[in-house]
Amino acid sequence: MQIPKSLWAGLFGVAAVFSPVMAEAPVKVFILAGQSNMEGKAQNKLLEHQATDAKTKEQFAHLRTDGEWIVRDDVMIKYLGRHGGLTIGYGSPDRTGAELEFGNTMGDHFEEPVLLIKTAWGGHSLVKKFRSPSVGLPSEDDLEAELKKAQERTTKNNEKKKRNDPLPTMGDLKAGYGPSYREMLKEVKETQENYETMFPSLKGRTLEITGFVWFQGWNDQYNGAEAEYESNMAHFIKDVRKDFNVPKMPFVIGVMGQNGSKEAKGAMKVIQDAQMAMEKVPEFKGNVKAVRTDVLVDKAAEALYPTWRDNVPEWEKVGSDHGYHYLGSAIWFNRMGKGFGEAMLEILGGKK
């Protein structure tokens, strides 16, 4: 097992981690984007339990020292309003996600410092909120139909609740396409501008956008959005590379896998196939990898979930959320983060 550089630093001093030559090397920056599962949904109290339970503690041992969670000093993370050294708790409030193992995998590999920038919001689809610029807006006919429905909903709501909310306009409707994509760009830009204040240990170093991880899909299962997913995903990859000015940026896709041990069907299967198809796009070959997440299922959590309400104490030892959030399984989220990290390193060619 490779010892994290943060531990080496404690044993031998900072000089053992960063040589004078490496002090000038750019910081490796990875952008982690998506919806609620990129936020991270494994409750911290579950990690605390499993990290000390004899049946599971070995799976967490490399993340702890002296009975405490390691806070890495060579892997930094910025997630919306939070920032610091990588440890548990950088998911949704009091939760952890795939960033933990992904960041540790990157930190153990690179001699340079690593910075993770997470831009994730629950319930945001690729067809609408994460819609990237080159996709364009829906047709005028579709927009008119959508506007009519939106205005009808507002009118009914006003009548029901005795309100007087203004009817949505075409401008309001169009602004609803792509706001999460734009906010993602803004988050990264603001981090680039303020990282030396957020992370004093990085002061004087340059940043190098090194890779991108995408983990999303649930909200594109509805209203026919799954049929557009393959096209929208290809546009998204191209636009991300263009907007960050990294033409061949390594891009890892966490393939939708809430089906777990069961076969995916319907819209979920369509989205899975669309995500995995990105590897076969000629210009993406060798620089885009799709990672199956269903095959990484935590079978202990999966087995207990159908009857969790009948045995809450046992359930809380393995899971902490519902199926659409990968059961809130710490083991499942950690496996996914490790898988994303290994895929990223494979694209990068294993070079340090």
Beta strands, then each sheet from edge to edge (+ up, - down):
strand 1: 27-34
strand 2: 42-43
strand 3: 64-65
strand 4: 68-69
strand 5: 75-79
strand 6: 82-85
strand 7: 95-96
strand 8: 114-120
strand 9: 207-215
strand 10: 251-255
strand 11: 288-292
sheet 1: 6+ 5- 8- 1- 9- 10- 11-
sheet 2: 2+ 7-
sheet 3: 3+ 4-
end
